[in-house]
């Protein structure tokens, strides 16, 4: 049970939940270079703690909602 809890843990700072680069790449089927391009072009917001890059979940959800397009069907 402890292993399950550790695996499901997301880093939080105050009330924000963060995704790792690996999680973002898996979520959007991105390669590392594309994720780097998104950071360079400021497409995805991120923060760094030491050498670790983290992406705020709420900001990614806002981007998805802002760019949502309904299908024609």
N, C-alpha and C positions, 0 to 999 in steps of 0.2 A: 504494500500500500504506500509506503514511503517513496519508493521508486516512482510510482505513478504521480504522486503529488509533486515530486521534484521535476519530473518530465513536463508536467502541465504548468509549472511556475513561469510567470512572465515577470521580468523586472519592472518594478514600479518606482516612480519618484512622485511623492505626494499622492495624487490620485490618478496619474497618467500611467497607462500600460504601454510598454515598448516592444517592438518586434526587432529581431536580429536581422542582419542582412540575408542570412540563409533562409529565414522565414519569409521575407519579402520576395526573394528570388523564387521560392517555391510557390508562393501565393499567386504571383503574376507570371510564372514561367519565364523568368528573366535569366540571362547569363550575367556573370559578375561584371563584365565590361559595360553592359547596358545599365546596370544599377549604378555603376560609377558615373556614366554619362548623365543619368537622372540627377545624381547629386551635384555634378559639375554645373548642370544647366538649371539647378534649383527647382526641378520638377517635383521631387520628393523632399519634404523637410526631414532633417535628421539632427542628431546631437551626438557628440563624442564624449566618452568618459575614458580617459587614458587613450588607448589605441582601439577601443571598442566603439563601433558605430551603431547607434540605435535609432529606430524610426518610430515616432509616436503614432500609436494605433488610431487615436481619434482624428489626427490630421490626415492620415491615409483614407479613413472613412469619409471625411469631408471632401477630399479630392474625388473619390469614387462617386459620391452623391452629386457633386457639382458637374461632373462630366457624364452623368447617366443619360442615356437616350432611350426612349421607349421604342419598341419595335412597331412596325407598321401593321402587324397582324393582331 
